[in-house]
Amino acid sequence: MTELTLRGLTKRFGATTAVEDVTLDIPNGRFVCLLGPSGCGKTTLLRLIAGLEEPSAGQILVAGQDQTRVPTHRRDFGMVFQSLALFPHLTVAENIAYPLAIRGVDRATRRRRAAELLELVRLPDVGDRRIHQLSGGQRQRVAIARGLAIDPRVFLLDEPLSALDANLREHMQVELRQLQQRLGVTTLVVTHDQKEALTMADMLIVMDQGRVQQTGAPMEIYRDPANAFVAGFIGSTNLLPCRLAGRQIRVAGTTLDLAEGDRVKSADGDAVLSVRPEDVRFAETGLPARVTFIRDLGESVQIVLDLEGREVSAVFTPRDRPEVGLGDTVHLTFEPGRRVVLAP
């Protein structure tokens, strides 16, 4: 069963189109990340789904039922805002129970549900505290618990982890994903952090300039990007101008034969070759390049090279680190079957 369906969803603010003709089918129980640069329309799309913005065109359906004009409070959607929007004058338990209170649920049921959710987010003993007495990670858990209080059909989160420090953020990414897996609730998270999206999501929606550029599983998009924007935005890649002729490409004056598994998404002529840093190899023969920078990151080693005036990044494990130094000339090859030829 498809839980959430968007059909031609569009939002205009005067002459500016923030979201343009978005059509998506999000199956029940998926963890979906809306990913893209600032200003790409991902938060506006989330607000349209939540009912906080009215679409200029299109439809929003949940389990086949049209929700496009249904008021926010009647959609049974949970939401966590970027600011968290917790109430400082209420206790933690009262914050969590607030969505139930405004729906007229009796006090005993509210208390019981708040206690259940505090157990779920592993904060069983903080119900009587005030918000200012909590750490950043605890506040995050309280906001998540409040969003789940009504047992939502769809759970929406807008940059929920952006205010946390790096270590806590990584920890909460795993916690949020595990919580979603236990509950099985259809979840949409807005983020601009590619690593966060790759860590949490089983489905990515990549946006740019108000349009969906590609949807799919994270590794599917990573290995088979639809265009140069997606290739450059999801993870890190080298984008090199090339010329395509049948099953051959010419890069930096060298002709390479395409292999089985290489993906071609361009007509013959000018194109762009996408090669991930981990798929760059050093060899006896190949494209000559000069080492310009070496960075040891502990778990990996990054080597940056100059290839006819264009920067190429290569990544190796410490065990496979080549014996090269700054200024050395090496020869590059690109892993066959892992190359993508894209339209310019």
C-alpha positions as CSV (number, residue, x, y, z in Angstrom):
1,M,0.0,0.0,0.0
2,T,1.3,3.5,-0.9
3,E,1.0,5.6,2.3
4,L,1.9,9.1,0.9
5,T,1.2,10.2,-2.7
6,L,2.0,13.6,-4.2
7,R,0.6,14.5,-7.6
8,G,1.9,17.6,-9.5
9,L,2.5,19.5,-6.2
10,T,3.5,23.1,-6.8
11,K,3.9,26.1,-4.6
12,R,4.4,29.7,-5.8
13,F,5.2,32.8,-3.8
14,G,4.4,35.6,-6.1
15,A,6.7,35.3,-9.1
16,T,8.9,32.7,-7.4
17,T,8.2,29.0,-7.7
18,A,9.5,27.2,-4.6
19,V,8.2,23.7,-5.5
20,E,7.4,22.7,-9.0
21,D,5.4,19.8,-10.2
22,V,6.5,17.2,-7.6
23,T,5.0,13.8,-8.2
24,L,6.0,11.0,-5.7
25,D,4.8,7.7,-4.3
26,I,6.2,7.0,-0.8
27,P,5.4,3.5,0.4
28,N,4.1,2.7,3.8
29,G,6.8,2.5,6.5
30,R,9.7,4.1,4.6
31,F,12.3,6.4,6.1
32,V,12.7,9.1,3.5
33,C,15.2,12.0,3.4
34,L,14.5,15.1,1.5
35,L,18.0,16.2,0.5
36,G,19.3,19.3,-1.3
37,P,21.1,22.6,-0.9
38,S,19.6,25.6,0.9
39,G,16.8,27.2,-1.0
40,C,16.0,24.1,-3.1
41,G,12.4,23.8,-1.9
42,K,12.7,20.8,0.5
43,T,11.3,22.6,3.6
44,T,8.5,24.1,1.6
45,L,7.6,20.7,0.3
46,L,7.5,19.3,3.9
47,R,5.3,22.2,5.0
48,L,3.0,21.5,2.1
49,I,2.7,17.9,3.2
50,A,2.1,19.0,6.8
51,G,-0.6,21.5,5.8
52,L,1.3,24.5,7.0
53,E,1.4,25.9,3.4
54,E,-1.4,25.7,0.8
55,P,-0.3,24.4,-2.6
56,S,-0.8,26.5,-5.7
57,A,-1.5,23.3,-7.6
58,G,-1.5,19.5,-7.1
59,Q,-2.7,16.9,-4.6
60,I,-1.6,15.2,-1.4
61,L,-3.1,11.8,-0.7
62,V,-2.6,9.5,2.3
63,A,-3.7,5.9,1.7
64,G,-5.6,7.1,-1.3
65,Q,-7.6,9.8,0.6
66,D,-7.2,13.4,-0.5
67,Q,-5.6,15.5,2.2
68,T,-4.8,18.6,0.1
69,R,-7.4,20.9,1.8
70,V,-7.6,19.1,5.2
71,P,-6.5,21.4,8.0
72,T,-3.1,20.6,9.7
73,H,-4.6,19.4,13.0
74,R,-6.9,16.9,11.2
75,R,-4.2,15.2,9.2
76,D,-2.9,13.0,12.0
77,F,0.7,13.9,11.1
78,G,3.5,14.3,13.7
79,M,6.0,17.0,13.2
80,V,9.4,18.0,14.7
81,F,10.5,21.6,13.9
82,Q,14.1,22.7,13.4
83,S,13.7,24.9,16.5
84,L,12.0,22.0,18.4
85,A,9.3,24.6,19.6
86,L,9.1,23.1,23.1
87,F,7.2,25.0,25.7
88,P,9.4,26.2,28.6
89,H,6.4,26.8,31.0
90,L,5.4,23.1,30.7
91,T,7.0,20.0,32.1
92,V,8.6,17.4,29.8
93,A,5.5,15.2,30.2
94,E,3.1,18.0,29.5
95,N,5.1,19.0,26.4
96,I,4.8,15.4,25.1
97,A,1.1,15.2,25.9
98,Y,0.2,18.6,24.5
99,P,-1.0,17.3,21.1
100,L,-3.4,15.0,23.0
101,A,-4.6,17.8,25.3
102,I,-5.7,20.0,22.3
103,R,-7.6,17.0,21.0
104,G,-9.5,16.7,24.2
105,V,-7.9,13.5,25.5
106,D,-8.4,13.0,29.2
107,R,-5.6,13.6,31.7
108,A,-5.1,10.0,32.8
109,T,-4.6,8.9,29.2
110,R,-2.3,11.8,28.5
111,R,-0.1,10.9,31.4
112,R,0.0,7.2,30.4
113,R,0.9,8.1,26.8
114,A,3.7,10.5,27.9
115,A,5.2,7.8,30.2
116,E,5.1,5.3,27.4
117,L,6.9,7.7,25.0
118,L,9.5,8.7,27.6
119,E,10.3,5.0,27.9
120,L,10.4,4.7,24.1
121,V,13.0,7.5,23.8
122,R,14.9,6.3,26.8
123,L,14.1,9.2,29.1
124,P,11.9,7.5,31.7
125,D,12.8,9.7,34.7
126,V,12.6,13.3,33.3
127,G,8.8,13.7,33.0
128,D,8.6,16.2,35.8
129,R,11.5,18.4,34.7
130,R,11.4,21.7,32.8
131,I,12.8,22.0,29.3
132,H,15.7,24.2,30.4
133,Q,16.9,21.4,32.7
134,L,17.6,19.1,29.7
135,S,20.6,18.7,27.5
136,G,20.4,19.3,23.8
137,G,20.1,15.5,23.0
138,Q,17.4,15.1,25.7
139,R,15.4,18.0,24.2
140,Q,15.7,16.4,20.8
141,R,14.2,13.2,22.2
142,V,11.4,15.1,23.9
143,A,10.5,16.8,20.6
144,I,10.5,13.4,18.8
145,A,8.3,11.9,21.6
146,R,5.8,14.8,21.2
147,G,5.7,14.3,17.5
148,L,4.8,10.6,18.1
149,A,2.2,11.3,20.8
150,I,-0.8,11.0,18.4
151,D,0.5,7.8,16.8
152,P,0.8,9.7,13.5
153,R,0.2,8.2,10.1
154,V,3.1,10.2,8.8
155,F,6.0,11.6,10.8
156,L,7.7,14.8,9.5
157,L,11.0,16.3,10.7
158,D,12.6,19.5,9.5
159,E,16.4,19.5,10.0
160,P,15.8,17.9,13.5
161,L,19.5,17.4,14.3
162,S,21.1,20.5,12.9
163,A,21.6,22.2,16.3
164,L,23.5,19.3,17.9
165,D,27.3,18.9,18.0
166,A,28.9,16.4,15.6
167,N,29.3,13.4,18.0
168,L,25.7,13.8,19.4
169,R,24.3,14.3,15.9
170,E,25.8,11.0,14.7
171,H,24.5,9.2,17.7
172,M,21.0,10.6,17.2
173,Q,21.0,9.7,13.6
174,V,21.3,6.0,14.5
175,E,18.8,6.4,17.4
176,L,16.2,8.0,15.2
177,R,16.6,5.4,12.5
178,Q,16.3,2.5,15.0
179,L,13.2,4.1,16.6
180,Q,11.5,4.5,13.2
181,Q,12.3,0.8,12.4
182,R,10.7,-0.3,15.6
183,L,7.6,1.8,15.1
184,G,7.3,1.3,11.3
185,V,5.9,4.8,10.8
186,T,6.3,6.5,7.4
187,T,8.9,9.2,8.1
188,L,10.1,12.2,6.1
189,V,13.2,14.1,7.2
190,V,14.5,17.3,5.6
191,T,18.3,17.6,5.7
192,H,21.1,19.2,3.7
193,D,23.7,16.8,5.1
194,Q,24.5,14.0,2.7
195,K,26.1,11.8,5.3
196,E,23.1,12.2,7.6
197,A,20.8,11.2,4.7
198,L,23.0,8.2,3.7
199,T,23.1,7.1,7.4
200,M,19.3,7.2,8.0
201,A,17.3,6.8,4.8
202,D,16.1,3.8,2.9
203,M,14.8,6.3,0.3
204,L,16.3,9.6,-0.9
205,I,14.5,12.4,-2.7
206,V,17.2,14.8,-4.1
207,M,15.9,18.3,-4.9
208,D,17.3,21.3,-6.7
209,Q,15.6,24.6,-7.7
210,G,12.2,23.3,-6.6
211,R,12.3,20.2,-8.6
212,V,12.9,16.5,-7.8
213,Q,16.2,15.5,-9.5
214,Q,16.2,11.8,-8.5
215,T,14.6,9.4,-6.1
216,G,15.8,6.0,-5.0
217,A,17.7,4.0,-2.4
218,P,20.9,5.8,-1.2
219,M,23.4,3.5,-2.7
220,E,21.5,3.3,-6.0
221,I,21.6,7.1,-6.3
222,Y,25.3,7.2,-5.2
223,R,26.3,4.6,-7.8
224,D,23.9,5.7,-10.6
225,P,23.2,9.4,-10.4
226,A,20.7,10.9,-12.9
227,N,22.8,14.0,-13.7
228,A,25.9,16.0,-12.8
229,F,24.1,17.8,-9.9
230,V,23.1,14.6,-8.2
231,A,26.6,13.1,-8.7
232,G,28.2,16.1,-7.2
233,F,25.8,16.5,-4.3
234,I,25.4,12.9,-3.1
235,G,28.8,12.2,-1.5
236,S,31.9,13.4,-3.3
237,T,32.9,12.8,-6.9
238,N,35.2,14.0,-9.7
239,L,33.5,15.6,-12.6
240,L,35.7,15.7,-15.7
241,P,34.8,17.0,-19.1
242,C,35.1,14.3,-21.7
243,R,34.0,13.5,-25.2
244,L,31.8,10.4,-25.9
245,A,32.0,8.4,-29.1
246,G,30.1,5.1,-28.9
247,R,31.8,3.0,-26.2
248,Q,34.8,5.2,-25.9
249,I,35.5,8.5,-24.0
250,R,38.3,10.9,-24.4
251,V,39.5,12.5,-21.2
252,A,42.5,14.8,-20.8
253,G,43.9,13.7,-24.2
254,T,43.5,10.0,-23.4
255,T,41.0,7.6,-24.9
256,L,39.4,5.1,-22.5
257,D,37.2,2.1,-23.4
258,L,34.0,1.9,-21.5
259,A,33.4,-1.4,-19.7
260,E,30.4,-3.5,-18.6
261,G,28.8,-1.8,-15.7
262,D,29.7,1.7,-16.7
263,R,26.7,3.9,-17.0
264,V,26.1,6.2,-20.0
265,K,23.5,8.9,-19.7
266,S,24.6,11.2,-22.5
267,A,24.5,11.4,-26.3
268,D,27.7,11.2,-28.3
269,G,29.7,14.4,-28.1
270,D,30.6,16.6,-25.2
271,A,29.8,14.9,-21.8
272,V,30.9,14.8,-18.2
273,L,32.7,11.8,-16.6
274,S,31.8,11.1,-12.9
275,V,34.3,9.1,-11.0
276,R,34.1,8.6,-7.2
277,P,37.4,9.2,-5.3
278,E,37.5,5.6,-4.1
279,D,37.4,4.5,-7.7
280,V,40.5,6.4,-8.7
281,R,43.6,4.2,-9.0
282,F,47.3,4.8,-9.5
283,A,48.9,2.6,-12.3
284,E,52.0,2.2,-14.5
285,T,50.2,3.8,-17.4
286,G,47.2,6.1,-17.6
287,L,46.4,9.8,-17.3
288,P,49.4,11.7,-16.0
289,A,48.6,13.9,-13.0
290,R,50.7,15.7,-10.3
291,V,50.1,15.3,-6.6
292,T,49.2,18.7,-5.0
293,F,47.9,17.7,-1.5
294,I,47.9,14.7,0.8
295,R,45.6,14.5,3.9
296,D,45.7,11.6,6.3
297,L,42.3,11.2,8.0
298,G,43.1,8.1,10.0
299,E,40.6,5.7,8.5
300,S,41.4,7.0,5.0
301,V,44.0,9.0,3.0
302,Q,43.0,11.6,0.5
303,I,45.3,12.5,-2.3
304,V,44.5,15.5,-4.5
305,L,46.0,15.7,-7.9
306,D,46.2,18.2,-10.8
307,L,45.0,16.7,-14.1
308,E,45.6,19.2,-16.9
309,G,44.4,22.1,-14.7
310,R,41.5,20.1,-13.1
311,E,41.5,18.8,-9.6
312,V,41.0,15.1,-9.0
313,S,40.6,13.6,-5.6
314,A,41.5,10.0,-4.8
315,V,40.8,8.1,-1.5
316,F,42.7,5.1,-0.2
317,T,42.6,3.0,2.9
318,P,45.8,3.3,5.1
319,R,46.8,-0.2,4.0
320,D,46.6,0.7,0.3
321,R,48.2,4.1,0.6
322,P,50.5,4.6,-2.4
323,E,54.1,5.8,-1.7
324,V,53.9,9.2,-3.3
325,G,54.8,12.7,-2.2
326,L,53.9,16.3,-3.0
327,G,54.9,17.2,-6.6
328,D,55.2,13.6,-7.8
329,T,53.7,12.7,-11.2
330,V,51.6,9.6,-11.2
331,H,49.3,7.9,-13.7
332,L,45.6,7.6,-13.1
333,T,43.1,5.0,-14.1
334,F,39.4,4.8,-13.1
335,E,37.8,1.6,-11.9
336,P,36.0,-0.1,-14.8
337,G,32.3,-0.7,-14.2
338,R,32.1,2.2,-11.7
339,R,32.2,5.2,-14.1
340,V,29.2,7.3,-15.1
341,V,29.0,9.4,-18.3
342,L,26.6,12.2,-17.8
343,A,25.1,14.9,-20.0
344,P,27.1,18.2,-19.8
